[in-house]
Amino acid sequence: MNTQTFIIPKSVASKDDLVVIPKVIYNEFLQWKKFTEKRLAEEKDIDEAIRIYKQEKKTGKLKLLKSLTDLD
């Protein structure tokens, strides 16, 4: 895959250098970014669940169930 990158100087771009890439590559990047953000959110949720588990285990709030009928 032969890709070319052109950089437009700040005098043309309003705030920062502007990089021009083919739309296919940009769309792939957006998919990767979306996947990565979703994955990071899931990891944060898991980390929070582990933190809560450890805290409740330490304070003795967790019950040990021998069967599902003990859920009452």
C-alpha positions as CSV (number, residue, x, y, z in Angstrom):
1,M,0.0,0.0,0.0
2,N,1.6,3.2,-1.1
3,T,0.4,6.2,0.9
4,Q,1.5,9.8,0.6
5,T,1.3,12.3,3.4
6,F,1.3,16.1,2.8
7,I,1.7,18.6,5.6
8,I,0.0,22.0,5.2
9,P,1.9,24.8,7.1
10,K,0.3,26.7,10.0
11,S,-0.1,29.8,7.8
12,V,-2.8,27.8,5.9
13,A,-4.2,25.7,8.8
14,S,-6.0,27.7,11.5
15,K,-4.6,26.2,14.7
16,D,-2.0,23.5,13.9
17,D,-0.4,21.6,11.1
18,L,-2.9,19.7,9.0
19,V,-2.1,16.3,7.7
20,V,-3.9,15.0,4.6
21,I,-4.4,11.2,4.2
22,P,-6.6,9.1,2.0
23,K,-10.2,8.7,3.3
24,V,-9.8,4.9,3.5
25,I,-7.0,5.2,6.0
26,Y,-8.8,7.9,8.0
27,N,-11.9,5.6,8.2
28,E,-9.7,2.7,9.4
29,F,-8.2,5.0,12.0
30,L,-11.7,6.1,13.2
31,Q,-12.7,2.4,13.6
32,W,-9.6,1.7,15.5
33,K,-10.1,4.7,17.8
34,K,-13.7,3.7,18.4
35,F,-12.7,0.1,19.3
36,T,-9.9,1.4,21.5
37,E,-12.1,3.8,23.4
38,K,-14.7,1.1,24.0
39,R,-12.0,-1.3,25.2
40,L,-10.6,1.3,27.6
41,A,-14.1,2.0,29.0
42,E,-14.6,-1.8,29.6
43,E,-11.3,-2.0,31.3
44,K,-12.2,0.9,33.6
45,D,-15.5,-0.9,34.5
46,I,-13.6,-4.1,35.3
47,D,-11.1,-2.2,37.4
48,E,-13.9,-0.6,39.3
49,A,-15.7,-3.9,39.9
50,I,-12.5,-5.5,41.2
51,R,-11.9,-2.5,43.5
52,I,-15.4,-2.8,44.9
53,Y,-15.0,-6.6,45.3
54,K,-11.8,-6.2,47.2
55,Q,-13.3,-3.5,49.4
56,E,-16.4,-5.5,50.2
57,K,-14.4,-8.6,50.8
58,K,-12.1,-6.8,53.3
59,T,-15.1,-5.3,55.2
60,G,-16.9,-8.7,55.3
61,K,-19.9,-7.6,53.2
62,L,-19.7,-10.6,50.8
63,K,-21.7,-13.8,51.4
64,L,-20.6,-17.2,50.4
65,L,-23.5,-19.0,48.6
66,K,-23.7,-22.8,48.5
67,S,-26.6,-22.7,46.1
68,L,-28.9,-20.3,44.2
69,T,-31.6,-20.8,46.8
70,D,-29.5,-18.9,49.3
71,L,-30.0,-15.7,47.4
72,D,-33.1,-14.8,49.5
